[in-house]
Amino acid sequence: MTDTPAPLPKVAPGVRAAMAAHIEAALACLDSIPDPVDREVTARALADDLLPEAARRVKSVRGEAVVELRENMKLREIAELLGLSVPRVDQLAKGK
């Protein structure tokens, strides 16, 4: 019999729904801007400024979580738990 990998942890439904609602609210805000110039400028600000900053913060949260897990676990164990490769877990721990 072959070993099957453990199922990956899932985002809690309430948390996922809350995050999706916030993203949808930002997009609805764009849709509600009647002036096309204002809408484009605002969409550009979202794409060029706000989303990259959010991506940096998400990357930081992921790295901090891996560092926290490293206090009690080996890279291999974390990789298995998160469904990532060992090199990727190591990169996250190093902030890459």
URWOCOR-V65655 format. One record per backbone hydrogen bond with DSSP energy under -0.5 kcal/mol. CO is the residue of the C=O (numbers start at 0). NH is the residue of the N-H. Records with the same first field share a line. If there is no record, write none. Layout:
CO: NH  NH
//
This chain:
11: 15
12: 16
13: 17
14: 18
15: 19
16: 20
17: 21
18: 22
19: 23
20: 24
21: 25
22: 26
23: 27
24: 28
25: 29
26: 30
27: 31
29: 32
31: 33
34: 38
35: 39
36: 40
37: 41
38: 42
39: 43
40: 44
41: 45
42: 46
43: 47
44: 48  49
45: 50
48: 52
49: 53
50: 54
51: 55
52: 56
53: 57
54: 58
55: 59
56: 60
57: 61
58: 62
59: 63
60: 64
61: 65
62: 66
63: 67
64: 68
65: 69
66: 70
67: 70
68: 71  72
73: 77
74: 78
75: 79
76: 80
77: 81
78: 82  83
80: 8
84: 88
85: 89
86: 90
87: 91
88: 92
89: 93
90: 95
91: 94
//
